[in-house]
Amino acid sequence: MNKTKKPTTNQNIQAIAIKLKKFAWLIILIFFLIIYGYIYLKINSFESQQPSSSAISSDLKTSVQPTINPKVVQQLETLKNNSVSVQALFNQARHNPF
């Protein structure tokens, strides 16, 4: 009696591995394209998101508003009126903000 030998599981795995080696570059390319596409879509979704109004209001509450001391403003005004060089400096600053 001649029985045909059934391939074992290990032989099946080896046969599949040999077939996959031929297309390894294609599998790797598809893998990287999938990763690239996923990252691209995530970046686009983050880019188009708008902050909620509650997030904006909470950030505005925590930010410090600059305040100008009125005494300093008054002192600068008196210096500007009394000194010619300070007047020239203020005029220059008005015309050239840099």
DAJOTA-V350093 format. One record per residue. RES is the residue in one letter. PSI is psi in degrees with one decimal (NA if undefined). BURIAL is 1 if it has 16 or more other C-alpha atoms within 10 Angstrom, else 0. D_LAST is the distance of its C-alpha to the last C-alpha in Angstrom with 1 decimal. Layout:
res:psi:burial:d_last
RES:PSI:BURIAL:D_LAST
RES:PSI:BURIAL:D_LAST
This chain:
res:psi:burial:d_last
M:127.3:0:101.1
N:110.6:0:97.9
K:138.3:0:94.9
T:138.0:0:91.5
K:129.5:0:89.0
K:137.1:0:86.0
P:140.7:0:82.7
T:171.2:0:81.3
T:-39.9:0:77.9
N:-39.3:0:76.6
Q:-36.1:0:77.7
N:-42.7:0:76.0
I:-40.6:0:72.7
Q:-38.6:0:73.0
A:-41.2:0:73.8
I:-39.9:0:70.7
A:-38.6:0:68.5
I:-41.3:0:69.8
K:-37.3:0:69.0
L:-28.3:0:65.5
K:-31.7:0:64.7
K:-32.5:0:65.0
F:22.4:0:62.2
A:-40.9:0:60.1
W:-37.2:0:57.2
L:-39.6:0:57.3
I:-42.8:0:57.4
I:-40.9:0:54.4
L:-45.7:0:52.4
I:-39.8:0:53.2
F:-48.1:0:52.3
F:-34.3:0:48.8
L:-38.8:0:48.3
I:-44.2:0:49.3
I:-45.6:0:46.8
Y:-44.1:0:44.0
G:-40.8:0:44.8
Y:-46.1:0:44.9
I:-41.3:0:41.5
Y:-43.9:0:40.1
L:-38.8:0:41.5
K:-43.3:0:40.3
I:-42.7:0:36.7
N:-37.3:0:37.0
S:-36.2:0:38.4
F:-33.5:0:35.7
E:-35.1:0:33.0
S:-5.4:0:34.6
Q:140.1:0:35.2
Q:143.1:0:33.5
P:149.9:0:33.3
S:161.2:0:35.9
S:-31.9:0:35.2
S:-36.7:0:36.6
A:-38.6:0:34.2
I:-45.8:0:31.2
S:-36.0:0:32.6
S:-36.0:0:33.4
D:-36.2:0:29.9
L:-33.3:0:28.5
K:-33.1:0:31.0
T:-18.1:0:30.0
S:146.5:0:26.2
V:127.1:0:25.0
Q:129.3:0:23.5
P:139.3:0:20.9
T:144.9:0:22.4
I:127.6:0:21.2
N:125.4:0:23.8
P:-29.8:0:24.9
K:-38.3:0:25.8
V:-40.7:0:22.4
V:-43.9:0:21.1
Q:-40.9:0:24.0
Q:-40.3:0:23.5
L:-39.0:0:19.9
E:-42.7:0:21.2
T:-39.3:0:24.0
L:-39.8:0:21.9
K:-40.6:1:19.7
N:-27.3:0:23.0
N:-27.1:0:24.7
S:132.2:0:22.3
V:-38.7:0:21.2
S:-34.3:0:18.6
V:-37.7:0:17.1
Q:-41.2:0:17.2
A:-38.9:0:15.4
L:-43.0:0:12.6
F:-39.4:0:12.6
N:-41.6:0:12.8
Q:-39.8:0:9.8
A:-31.7:0:7.7
R:-37.8:0:9.6
H:-25.4:0:9.1
N:96.0:0:5.5
P:-8.1:0:3.8
F:NA:0:0.0
